[in-house]
Amino acid sequence: MQVIFNRKFKIALRDYIELCKPRVVALMLLTVIVGMFLATPGLIPISTVFASLLGIGLCASSAAAINHIVDKRIDALMARTKKRPVAHGRVSVIDALWFALIIGISGLVLLVYFVNSLTALLTFITLIGYAGIYTGYLKRATPQNIVIGGLAGAAPPLLGWTAVSNQLDPQALLLVLIIFTWTPPHFWALAIYRFDDYKHAEIPMLPVTHGIMHTKLNILLYTILLVVVTLLPFIVKMSGLFYLLGAILLGLRFLYWAILLYRSEDKADAMRTFRFSIVYLMLLFVFLLIDHYL
């Protein structure tokens, strides 16, 4: 009996962890950490780092869980998502909603009492932007959904910055601009690979509404824009030569994949571009962080 209980508990725990989209949240928290350390020339108290990451992470996980709830019908129609906990019926909508509310409120309380009210407010706005405006409306309303809604996903480094400085700063907004520009080529590459899923679910992603070649062209143009935007930290003297070299090398590699995708007929190249885009963002922010302390 105990063995059966333990097994069921582990399965349930795994499902609730999946609701949080841990890999997405982990990448987001990396940009939060970079934003925190770029906001000050010195070190940050470990208590501030811990409270900020836990609070923002809980709120991000709450938004992810709400995404599972709102997209239940869509997820059930798509091969990539049909086995998600809510779509598959392993976690009920009510249970997922309570889970999202509890961890979301807990995250906001942590930020208010142990970080600062500005970060809590911006985190709440980001949560509403992603879970409400993007997931609930934009995703189904326009092929520019990921461009407009990408602003919510670009906010994490700003949240990290305000967690330390308790104020908005143009340099923090520059970090937001980098992720905002990165989001369309990142996500549209996945949308090309999952074209049939989005078409079947009747989601107006750009490849579905305007065609795959049009989307490939947009990926290439946004990648060129991204390369330019990532030079701005050096231009405004926010970073030095180490970051500049890293940004140029990473940008050229991203351009390589964007050009290859534009010329290729193989859908697998879209997934390769998508995967590289994740590595690209991780390394770019790591370069920013290392450069800050050189």
Secondary structure as GFF3:
##gff-version 3
##sequence-region A 1 294
A	DSSP	alpha_helix	2	19	.	.	.	ID=ss1
A	DSSP	alpha_helix	22	38	.	.	.	ID=ss2
A	DSSP	alpha_helix	46	70	.	.	.	ID=ss3
A	DSSP	alpha_helix	72	77	.	.	.	ID=ss4
A	DSSP	alpha_helix	85	88	.	.	.	ID=ss5
A	DSSP	alpha_helix	93	114	.	.	.	ID=ss6
A	DSSP	alpha_helix	117	127	.	.	.	ID=ss7
A	DSSP	pi_helix	128	138	.	.	.	ID=ss8
A	DSSP	alpha_helix	139	141	.	.	.	ID=ss9
A	DSSP	alpha_helix	145	153	.	.	.	ID=ss10
A	DSSP	alpha_helix	156	165	.	.	.	ID=ss11
A	DSSP	alpha_helix	170	193	.	.	.	ID=ss12
A	DSSP	alpha_helix	195	200	.	.	.	ID=ss13
A	DSSP	alpha_helix	206	210	.	.	.	ID=ss14
A	DSSP	alpha_helix	212	229	.	.	.	ID=ss15
A	DSSP	alpha_helix	232	235	.	.	.	ID=ss16
A	DSSP	alpha_helix	241	263	.	.	.	ID=ss17
A	DSSP	alpha_helix	268	292	.	.	.	ID=ss18
###
